[in-house]
């Protein structure tokens, strides 16, 4: 009996050290050496200050910025501490009303835009924290952003193209645009001055 208890205690101590100390330290060291950007949260830093993560969406509602995908997290949108979807079915009356309200808001913000509204601008993702929109969703917003910033539409379209990421390995996923990175590039471009319309 004592032999079994001693073996159990030794095993517990050994596996506690291996799985609770050695393994986490080893993984942390490898991550910091091989993938430091990803290991530290994929933070986007400007002027020495972290302004967000490339992996977590942020809300934008100013007309001079590209708007992100809607978020259904609670108690507020884009809450990184509460990743969640609405779980409403496509035929749910509340979802239909919410989507119609988002369509109306997009139309009101850009009344001259008669293009169909891309679905990812009016529906939330499964996580509620998607940092990307489709290239179609970004291009839909080009006119509004260009007018608000007094920039030529061609320049804004060029930035969208520049910040469009392709499929992983050319096969997986869909092309996408990171909204925060695109908006930061716009801020840098607007502060430079060139490209403004009279």
C-alpha positions in Angstrom: 0.0 0.0 0.0 2.7 2.5 1.0 4.6 1.6 -2.3 1.5 2.6 -4.3 1.0 5.9 -2.4 4.7 6.8 -2.8 4.5 6.0 -6.6 1.4 8.1 -6.9 2.9 11.1 -5.1 6.1 10.8 -7.2 4.1 10.6 -10.4 2.0 13.6 -9.3 5.1 15.7 -8.5 6.8 14.7 -11.7 3.9 15.4 -14.0 3.2 18.7 -12.2 6.7 19.8 -12.9 6.7 18.6 -16.5 3.2 19.8 -17.6 2.9 22.8 -15.2 6.4 24.2 -15.5 8.7 22.7 -18.1 6.2 22.5 -20.9 4.8 26.0 -20.6 8.3 27.5 -20.3 9.5 25.6 -23.3 6.5 26.6 -25.4 6.8 30.2 -24.3 10.5 30.4 -25.2 10.0 28.8 -28.6 7.1 31.1 -29.3 9.0 34.2 -28.3 12.0 33.1 -30.5 10.1 31.9 -33.5 6.8 33.8 -33.5 7.3 36.9 -31.2 4.6 39.0 -33.0 2.0 36.3 -32.7 3.0 35.2 -29.2 2.5 38.7 -27.9 -1.0 39.1 -29.3 -0.3 40.4 -32.8 -0.4 43.9 -31.5 -0.3 46.9 -33.9 1.9 49.6 -32.5 2.0 53.2 -33.6 4.3 55.8 -32.0 5.3 53.4 -29.3 1.7 52.7 -28.3 -0.4 49.6 -28.9 -3.5 50.7 -30.8 -5.1 47.3 -31.1 -4.6 43.7 -32.3 -4.6 42.5 -35.9 -6.8 39.6 -34.6 -9.5 41.5 -32.7 -12.1 43.8 -34.4 -12.7 47.3 -33.2 -15.8 49.5 -33.8 -15.6 52.4 -36.2 -18.5 54.7 -36.8 -16.9 57.9 -38.1 -17.6 58.4 -41.9 -13.9 59.0 -42.5 -13.1 55.4 -41.5 -13.9 52.1 -43.0 -16.5 50.4 -40.8 -16.0 46.9 -39.3 -18.3 44.0 -39.4 -21.1 44.3 -36.8 -20.6 42.5 -33.5 -23.1 40.7 -31.3 -20.9 40.5 -28.2 -22.3 41.7 -24.9 -22.7 44.0 -23.1 -21.2 46.0 -26.0 -20.0 45.3 -29.5 -16.4 44.1 -30.1 -16.0 43.1 -26.5 -12.9 40.9 -26.5 -13.8 39.4 -23.1 -17.1 38.0 -24.4 -16.7 36.4 -27.8 -20.2 35.3 -29.0 -22.7 35.3 -31.8 -26.4 36.3 -31.6 -27.5 32.7 -32.4 -30.6 34.0 -34.1 -31.9 32.1 -37.1 -32.1 33.7 -40.6 -35.9 33.8 -40.3 -35.9 35.4 -36.8 -37.8 38.7 -36.8 -35.3 40.4 -34.5 -32.4 39.5 -36.8 -34.3 40.7 -39.8 -35.1 44.0 -38.1 -31.5 44.4 -36.9 -30.1 43.7 -40.4 -32.5 46.2 -42.0 -31.5 48.8 -39.5 -27.9 48.3 -40.4 -28.7 48.5 -44.1 -30.6 51.8 -43.5 -27.7 53.2 -41.5 -25.2 52.4 -44.3 -27.6 54.0 -46.9 -28.0 57.1 -44.7 -24.3 57.5 -44.3 -23.8 57.3 -48.1 -27.0 58.2 -49.8 -25.6 58.3 -53.3 -24.4 54.7 -53.1 -26.9 52.4 -54.9 -24.6 49.3 -54.9 -25.9 46.2 -53.1 -24.8 46.2 -49.5 -22.3 43.4 -48.8 -23.7 40.8 -46.3 -20.7 41.1 -44.0 -21.5 44.8 -43.3 -24.9 43.9 -41.9 -24.4 40.5 -40.2 -22.2 39.7 -37.2 -19.6 36.9 -37.4 -19.6 33.8 -35.2 -17.1 35.2 -32.8 -18.3 38.8 -32.9 -14.6 39.9 -33.0 -13.8 39.5 -36.7 -11.1 42.1 -37.6 -11.6 41.7 -41.3 -14.2 42.6 -43.9 -14.4 41.3 -47.5 -12.8 43.3 -50.3 -16.4 43.9 -51.5 -17.4 45.4 -48.1 -14.3 47.7 -48.2 -14.9 48.8 -51.8 -18.6 49.6 -51.0 -17.3 52.2 -48.5 -14.7 53.8 -50.7 -16.9 56.7 -51.9 -18.0 57.7 -48.3 -14.4 57.5 -46.9 -12.9 59.4 -49.8 -15.5 62.3 -49.5 -15.1 62.5 -45.8 -11.3 62.8 -46.1 -11.3 64.8 -49.3 -9.2 62.2 -51.0 -9.4 61.0 -54.5 -11.3 57.7 -54.7 -8.5 56.1 -56.7 -6.1 56.6 -53.8 -8.6 55.1 -51.3 -9.2 52.1 -53.7 -5.4 51.7 -54.0 -5.1 51.5 -50.2 -7.9 48.9 -50.1 -6.0 46.8 -52.8 -2.8 47.2 -50.9 -4.3 46.0 -47.6 -6.3 43.1 -49.1 -4.8 39.8 -47.9 -5.2 36.8 -50.2 -6.0 33.2 -49.4 -3.7 31.4 -47.1 -1.2 29.4 -49.2 -3.3 30.6 -52.2 -6.0 28.0 -51.3 -7.5 28.4 -47.8 -10.1 31.0 -46.7 -11.2 34.1 -48.7 -9.5 37.4 -49.5 -10.0 39.9 -46.7 -9.1 43.4 -45.5 -8.0 44.1 -41.9 -10.1 47.2 -41.0 -7.7 48.6 -38.3 -4.6 48.3 -40.5 -6.5 50.0 -43.4 -7.8 52.8 -41.2 -4.3 53.4 -39.8 -2.9 53.6 -43.3 -5.7 56.1 -44.2 -4.7 58.3 -41.2 -1.1 58.2 -42.2 -2.0 59.1 -45.8 -4.3 61.9 -44.8 -1.6 63.4 -42.5 0.9 63.3 -45.4 -1.3 65.7 -47.5 -0.8 64.5 -51.1 -3.7 63.1 -52.9 -6.3 65.4 -51.5 -9.0 66.7 -53.8 -9.5 70.5 -54.0 
